[in-house]
Amino acid sequence: MSLTSRVFSLFTPTATSTDPPASAVPSVDSNNGIHIGPIRAGTSTGLRNEPSDLDEEEPRPPYLHAMLAGGTGGTCGDMLMHSLDTVKTRQQGDPHFPPRYTSMTSSYATIYRQEGILRGLYGGVTPALLGSFPGTLIFFGVYEFMKRKMLDAGINPNVAYLSGGFFADLAASVVYVPSEVLKTRLQLQGRYNNPHFKSGYNYRSTGDALRTIVRQEGFSALFHGYKATIFRDLPFSALQFAFYEQEQRLAKEWVGSRDIGLGLEVLTAATAGGMAGVITCPMDVLKTRIQTQQNPESAPASTSPKTTTGQKPTSAMRAQSRAISTSASVSSPATPPGALRLDTSSFFSGLRTIYHTEGLAGWFRGVGPRGVWTSIQSGTMLVMYQYLLKQFEAFENMEDANPL
């Protein structure tokens, strides 16, 4: 199935029958109804004649189980692929002209050789960890809640999956956007006073980065690129889970069982994340550049020395200069090649600016590492999600069988 037909199939209503089959046992509790989605192994009720594995009722995991499983799986996936995320961030936010980081393998090798693992490839891992677990915890809780409510209301499952991912990411954004800003800037700076990469940032640690940003740029700087992050992550999460749910359904129908095996579990999760990551790459490029360029509101500070009595002088250090390299020179003679600024007041004008100066290649800068990163991260997160749900269920059943 082609990517285009797969996207269109998300909005095609599934064929349903108004009369349930004679062997079906209707659910009394809406929290234990049949649904399509991340599942646990179902059990037979014993009231059906020759029941099919696919026809069995699927008990929905408790919200706490879904949140813990999702939070753990998401955090493991983020930590596993952090080095590749650093490569992607360097490619998208490289201020050098021409760009210093080109292909994925050469960029990975260059960062490792010049800066090492901890300060280079794993720069910014601390804020990534601090934002990943609570962010994914909130995400899976809201996703399961919204999905179940919409499915129980009779909404098309594909719309329920898209909407569930959309609202879940919106709720989690309050947590992960500040951590994303810290992570991205630390990834760009590499080693403190890095002699190999002049990014314009020099933070000694995560705490120093937080204090410096708040002191020089204000607390709102932690939410730089919030709109761009939302425009990236909301469609990414919606597409990721819509692809995943559909591929899981097709895999179960093909195998004829809910247990599709580890191979198909990994394949469905990885392809869902990879496709969503490639499609949303232009939004990711814009998000990275907005979060790491200088604050446009404080840019005139360096040219305006006037101060009033009783007021603090405006410091040029309030905004850190962050030129963004482009593959084409900017027309203005006052602006050297590579010093392009983006209009952060409009998401779409930012996309137009990148397209006019760099073409489609600018929109898909870093698409290789992003595609690989989202594939492996999604595969790790969703497979661990399924595994942990089964472990929680087994532990719960063991407690029920052996009460104190």
TAVENKA-V381303 format. One record per helix or strand of 3 or more residues. SS is the DSSP state (~ for helix, > for strand). FROM is the first residue (numbers start at 1). TO is the last residue. If there is no record, write none. Layout:
# TAVENKA-V381303
ss=SS from=FROM to=TO
ss=SS from=FROM to=TO
This chain:
# TAVENKA-V381303
ss=~ from=3 to=9
ss=~ from=30 to=32
ss=~ from=53 to=55
ss=~ from=63 to=80
ss=~ from=82 to=93
ss=~ from=104 to=115
ss=~ from=117 to=121
ss=~ from=125 to=152
ss=~ from=157 to=189
ss=~ from=206 to=217
ss=~ from=219 to=223
ss=~ from=226 to=255
ss=~ from=261 to=279
ss=~ from=281 to=292
ss=~ from=296 to=302
ss=~ from=316 to=318
ss=~ from=347 to=358
ss=~ from=360 to=363
ss=~ from=367 to=401
